[in-house]
Amino acid sequence: MGYDYALVHLKYTLPPALALTLLFRPLATKLDVYKILFLITISVVSTTPWDSYLIRTRIWTYPPDAILGPTFFDVPIEEYFFFVIQTYITSLVYLISSKPTFHPIYLQVERSRPSHGRPERGQNWRYIKLAGQLILALALRYSIKLVRDGGHGTYMGMILLWAVPFLLLLWSLSYQFIVGLPNSNTIIPVLIPTLYLWFVDTLALQRGTWAIESGTKLGYQLWGLDIEEAAFFFLTNTLVVWGLIAFDNAIAVINTFFELYRHVPTWPSPIMLVRALLVPAAAYDEDQILGLIQAALRLQSKSRSFFLASGTFPGRLRIDLTILYSFCRVADDLVDTAKTPEEARESIRKLNDFVDLSYQRMTRPAKIAALQEFIEASFPFNAQLALLQLPTHYLPQAPLRDLIKGLESDIKFSETTKSGTANFPIATEADLDTYALRVAGTVAELCLVLVFHHYPSSSSAASAAAKECILKAGRTMGLALQCVNISRDIAVDAGLKRVYLPSEWLADEEDAVEVEDKGIDKDKSKGFTPDAVIRDPADARVEKLRQRMLAKAFQAYEEAKGAIEELPVEARAPMRVAVESYMEIGRVLRKDGGKKGYKVKAGRATVPRGRRFWVAWRALSRG
Ligand SMILES: CC(C)=CCC/C(C)=C/CC/C(C)=C/CC/C(C)=C/[C@@H]1[C@@H](COP(=O)(O)OP(=O)(O)O)[C@]1(C)CC/C=C(\C)CC/C=C(\C)CCC=C(C)C
């Protein structure tokens, strides 16, 4: 009996496992835990007979004075622990690095011929799949030869003979994801643990904790490590990562195609996962994927805060929030980028017609057909899928109508009053509240309805009254975010001839300057109006009003934030991330008095990347 092997774990495998656990804990979902357990079970079950054979045939040995003693099927318990801990470490590296990935957009329809009007994606998949299969089949043939020939190639042959069939299976099922996912999801999670385990293995071999018989190895070395050992760790880590990729591929199919999978269980059975992988890529709903790609790109390019937060929402809720963002963005842009007020009004009319049609009583297939026809005839091509995908069958009508009313009020800025002067519709604080509740309170309500839809019974919010309280707090939080948005964009909005600071607040500043500077600065004491803000958004009084707007934002935030803790547990921490990431913009503007400490991009204050991650991390860890 000895402690050498146990000490390898204590010194080299447990510390990184522990560090990764601490890092991953706040990000982990129930599905992630399921994935890890699934992978560990497969790795223990598949490795045991193979390892046992290697030990019994003395290709691989352990000196009795290096291990604790107990064995199962001749495999020491420390070795079982290695199967578990290696799979665990590699899984965590993969899960952490793939957290931001939005998997549905990596599904690709495979067509045998080009389809009219569609981007030519995925034409070469058949050849890519076959090329991979061919390479792996050749590797398999070579491994059989090595084992048959015996002698020096035996251990390498045994490694390949064991690993390649699994790789072939995983490749055949998930080649789209293995090739298409970013390197951070594929190459990095294989390389990091492989390099580390090569280092650990070199130490263990040098110390004699385990040994490879010289007659059954090729004798080649890679940085002082037997080539078989290098191959073993590379292949086993590839197996773990490809296994997880296949899992994510299956989940992406299940989550993306609502028509095929009405209900998504928390823990899909292995049979369900395999069936999902067997859905032919030619049968994928192309518009569904294209709409999600557009929505994800919109989110990524237009909102750093919500993009970061979106990665923390699970499964279909993430998909629906991304779709909702895309709809809101498109609707806002249709109005904002219109060349004339008439064009903007026309967009508002069409958006209202879209809502009318979406809530008309008719069968779902008839409604989808009618909506498709109407949307194609009324909206620009790149806006169409954002409207078509909005899940109006489980979203309420009222907040959508109010949101459109809120967007409509922006048009008033480009109109003139009866006396021919510019129009500033936000005259009082009550006007500001109405506006903010319409453009942002409604968005909050829609987000929360999606949360309740996807997690109907897993919260203390099950009763209608409790839900109503949460919705009310949500609307208040929307108002808080909108006030931050206004404080951030004063100069940008002034450039568009818009002033969201209530005119009555401006008048308050005019009075204050009159009292302070009486007789000193005549020019300043004259009417501080929205026009003056447009002329000089850098006026010191604007900064004072920015702080007043931020004070209002934080008051609403304090009032509403407690309700987040009443949400279903799956949405609680992600919702904190969404809210905190946006409120952080308000914090930098507040703390620094609008001067330094934040980056300005396109005239807007943004929170530096590191700080955003830190905020998200804290928000996730709080629960
Ligand atoms: C995580 C995730 C994907 C969330 C999606 C959130 C979502 C659907 C946002 C829609 C944003 C949007 C384009 C709305 C159109 C109207 C508008 C412009 C509203 C302002 C957003 C500003 O976003 P951004 O800075 O990107 O836009 P501009 O560049 O200024 O054009 C708003 C500030 C509103 C955002 C409000 C919310 C997302 C509501 C937040 C509150 C909750 C989610 C509820 C919290 C829960 C409780 C219980 C308190």
PDBQT file of the ligand as one rigid body, heavy atoms in Angstrom, charges set to zero:
ROOT
HETATM    1  C1  LIG A 701     -31.546  39.107 -21.655  1.00  0.00    +0.000 C 
HETATM    2  C2  LIG A 701     -32.335  39.570 -22.771  1.00  0.00    +0.000 C 
HETATM    3  C3  LIG A 701     -32.053  38.997 -24.109  1.00  0.00    +0.000 C 
HETATM    4  C4  LIG A 701     -33.270  40.500 -22.538  1.00  0.00    +0.000 C 
HETATM    5  C5  LIG A 701     -34.087  41.074 -23.601  1.00  0.00    +0.000 C 
HETATM    6  C6  LIG A 701     -34.627  42.351 -23.108  1.00  0.00    +0.000 C 
HETATM    7  C7  LIG A 701     -35.415  43.038 -24.172  1.00  0.00    +0.000 C 
HETATM    8  C8  LIG A 701     -36.507  42.334 -24.811  1.00  0.00    +0.000 C 
HETATM    9  C9  LIG A 701     -35.088  44.311 -24.470  1.00  0.00    +0.000 C 
HETATM   10  C10 LIG A 701     -35.797  45.122 -25.519  1.00  0.00    +0.000 C 
HETATM   11  C11 LIG A 701     -34.984  46.333 -25.807  1.00  0.00    +0.000 C 
HETATM   12  C12 LIG A 701     -35.594  47.241 -26.852  1.00  0.00    +0.000 C 
HETATM   13  C13 LIG A 701     -34.875  47.401 -28.118  1.00  0.00    +0.000 C 
HETATM   14  C14 LIG A 701     -36.773  47.875 -26.602  1.00  0.00    +0.000 C 
HETATM   15  C15 LIG A 701     -37.373  48.923 -27.495  1.00  0.00    +0.000 C 
HETATM   16  C16 LIG A 701     -37.717  50.152 -26.645  1.00  0.00    +0.000 C 
HETATM   17  C17 LIG A 701     -36.477  50.635 -25.952  1.00  0.00    +0.000 C 
HETATM   18  C18 LIG A 701     -35.432  51.297 -26.791  1.00  0.00    +0.000 C 
HETATM   19  C19 LIG A 701     -36.342  50.428 -24.625  1.00  0.00    +0.000 C 
HETATM   20  C20 LIG A 701     -35.066  50.649 -23.903  1.00  0.00    +0.000 C 
HETATM   21  C21 LIG A 701     -34.097  49.650 -23.883  1.00  0.00    +0.000 C 
HETATM   22  C22 LIG A 701     -32.783  50.139 -24.255  1.00  0.00    +0.000 C 
HETATM   23  O1  LIG A 701     -32.008  49.173 -24.865  1.00  0.00    +0.000 OA
HETATM   24  P1  LIG A 701     -30.753  49.669 -25.666  1.00  0.00    +0.000 P 
HETATM   25  O2  LIG A 701     -29.844  50.427 -24.789  1.00  0.00    +0.000 OA
HETATM   26  O3  LIG A 701     -30.160  48.477 -26.353  1.00  0.00    +0.000 OA
HETATM   27  O4  LIG A 701     -31.450  50.563 -26.739  1.00  0.00    +0.000 OA
HETATM   28  P2  LIG A 701     -31.066  51.901 -27.405  1.00  0.00    +0.000 P 
HETATM   29  O5  LIG A 701     -29.672  51.694 -27.884  1.00  0.00    +0.000 OA
HETATM   30  O6  LIG A 701     -31.175  52.983 -26.388  1.00  0.00    +0.000 OA
HETATM   31  O7  LIG A 701     -32.054  52.070 -28.528  1.00  0.00    +0.000 OA
HETATM   32  C23 LIG A 701     -34.750  49.997 -22.706  1.00  0.00    +0.000 C 
HETATM   33  C24 LIG A 701     -33.944  50.741 -21.709  1.00  0.00    +0.000 C 
HETATM   34  C25 LIG A 701     -35.797  49.122 -22.085  1.00  0.00    +0.000 C 
HETATM   35  C26 LIG A 701     -35.213  47.836 -21.541  1.00  0.00    +0.000 C 
HETATM   36  C27 LIG A 701     -36.099  47.294 -20.479  1.00  0.00    +0.000 C 
HETATM   37  C28 LIG A 701     -36.094  46.012 -20.117  1.00  0.00    +0.000 C 
HETATM   38  C29 LIG A 701     -35.256  44.987 -20.760  1.00  0.00    +0.000 C 
HETATM   39  C30 LIG A 701     -36.928  45.584 -18.990  1.00  0.00    +0.000 C 
HETATM   40  C31 LIG A 701     -36.080  45.151 -17.808  1.00  0.00    +0.000 C 
HETATM   41  C32 LIG A 701     -36.844  44.625 -16.656  1.00  0.00    +0.000 C 
HETATM   42  C33 LIG A 701     -37.065  43.317 -16.470  1.00  0.00    +0.000 C 
HETATM   43  C34 LIG A 701     -36.570  42.305 -17.403  1.00  0.00    +0.000 C 
HETATM   44  C35 LIG A 701     -37.902  42.881 -15.310  1.00  0.00    +0.000 C 
HETATM   45  C36 LIG A 701     -37.097  42.674 -14.038  1.00  0.00    +0.000 C 
HETATM   46  C37 LIG A 701     -37.874  41.856 -13.118  1.00  0.00    +0.000 C 
HETATM   47  C38 LIG A 701     -38.343  42.241 -11.934  1.00  0.00    +0.000 C 
HETATM   48  C39 LIG A 701     -39.208  41.300 -11.215  1.00  0.00    +0.000 C 
HETATM   49  C40 LIG A 701     -38.045  43.519 -11.267  1.00  0.00    +0.000 C 
ENDROOT
TORSDOF 0
